[in-house]
């Protein structure tokens, strides 16, 4: 089984794309690195214009790159974090106020809470029991097939798949480093270069 997933992971890694974070979508408390590859939560709310793309309530940010066909894959280092959200969102998804992460709302995501509670935010949320905490998560989308899959890169394990999705508009990579929880969750989310073994 593991060999099968390893082969599958190598296959999807061929579709690696270069993703950078879009400052115009970032919640005002987020701190983005100059190269657009890292995001952390800061205590100070920056005075930024509340443009339509910007998240106003939750500490989220999107990738600059959008995809409306074909396949794409990217990897995010989550090492040292106790809370995070990752996935993809459709262009028209709500960015303002309270957001429920669900495919109904155009969010295909998984998350970590309390250091060890993993969940796939499907139409009905699915609790995930993982053998070990992933240090790096791979996100793969097959736009035409309607598939979103998440991998534990180092363990070469499938974390969760959303099959049978119906995509009709642009998709953007989605990231949330979440609140830094008084320093307990201060590690950044890092978009990592994909190394195909």
Secondary structure in CASP SS format (residue, H / E / C, confidence):
PFRMAT SS
TARGET T0000
AUTHOR 0000-0000-0000
METHOD secondary structure of the structure
MODEL  1
X C 1.00
X H 1.00
X H 1.00
X H 1.00
X H 1.00
X H 1.00
X H 1.00
X H 1.00
X H 1.00
X H 1.00
X H 1.00
X H 1.00
X H 1.00
X C 1.00
X C 1.00
X E 1.00
X C 1.00
X C 1.00
X C 1.00
X C 1.00
X E 1.00
X C 1.00
X C 1.00
X C 1.00
X C 1.00
X C 1.00
X C 1.00
X C 1.00
X C 1.00
X E 1.00
X E 1.00
X E 1.00
X C 1.00
X C 1.00
X C 1.00
X C 1.00
X C 1.00
X E 1.00
X E 1.00
X E 1.00
X E 1.00
X C 1.00
X C 1.00
X C 1.00
X C 1.00
X C 1.00
X C 1.00
X C 1.00
X C 1.00
X C 1.00
X C 1.00
X C 1.00
X C 1.00
X C 1.00
X C 1.00
X C 1.00
X C 1.00
X C 1.00
X C 1.00
X C 1.00
X E 1.00
X E 1.00
X E 1.00
X E 1.00
X E 1.00
X E 1.00
X E 1.00
X C 1.00
X C 1.00
X C 1.00
X E 1.00
X E 1.00
X E 1.00
X E 1.00
X E 1.00
X E 1.00
X E 1.00
X C 1.00
X C 1.00
X C 1.00
X C 1.00
X C 1.00
X C 1.00
X E 1.00
X E 1.00
X E 1.00
X E 1.00
X E 1.00
X E 1.00
X E 1.00
X C 1.00
X C 1.00
X C 1.00
X C 1.00
X C 1.00
X C 1.00
X C 1.00
X C 1.00
X C 1.00
X C 1.00
X C 1.00
X C 1.00
X H 1.00
X H 1.00
X H 1.00
X C 1.00
X E 1.00
X E 1.00
X E 1.00
X E 1.00
X E 1.00
X E 1.00
X E 1.00
X C 1.00
X C 1.00
X C 1.00
X E 1.00
X E 1.00
X E 1.00
X E 1.00
X C 1.00
X C 1.00
X C 1.00
X C 1.00
X C 1.00
X E 1.00
X E 1.00
X E 1.00
X C 1.00
X C 1.00
X C 1.00
X C 1.00
X C 1.00
X C 1.00
X C 1.00
X E 1.00
X E 1.00
X E 1.00
X E 1.00
X E 1.00
X E 1.00
X E 1.00
X C 1.00
X C 1.00
X C 1.00
X C 1.00
X E 1.00
X E 1.00
X E 1.00
X E 1.00
X E 1.00
X E 1.00
X C 1.00
X C 1.00
X C 1.00
X C 1.00
X E 1.00
X E 1.00
X E 1.00
X E 1.00
X E 1.00
X E 1.00
X C 1.00
X C 1.00
X C 1.00
X C 1.00
X C 1.00
X C 1.00
X C 1.00
X C 1.00
X E 1.00
X E 1.00
X E 1.00
X E 1.00
X E 1.00
X E 1.00
X C 1.00
X C 1.00
X C 1.00
X C 1.00
X H 1.00
X H 1.00
X H 1.00
X C 1.00
X C 1.00
X C 1.00
X C 1.00
X C 1.00
X E 1.00
X E 1.00
X E 1.00
X E 1.00
X C 1.00
X C 1.00
X C 1.00
X C 1.00
X C 1.00
END
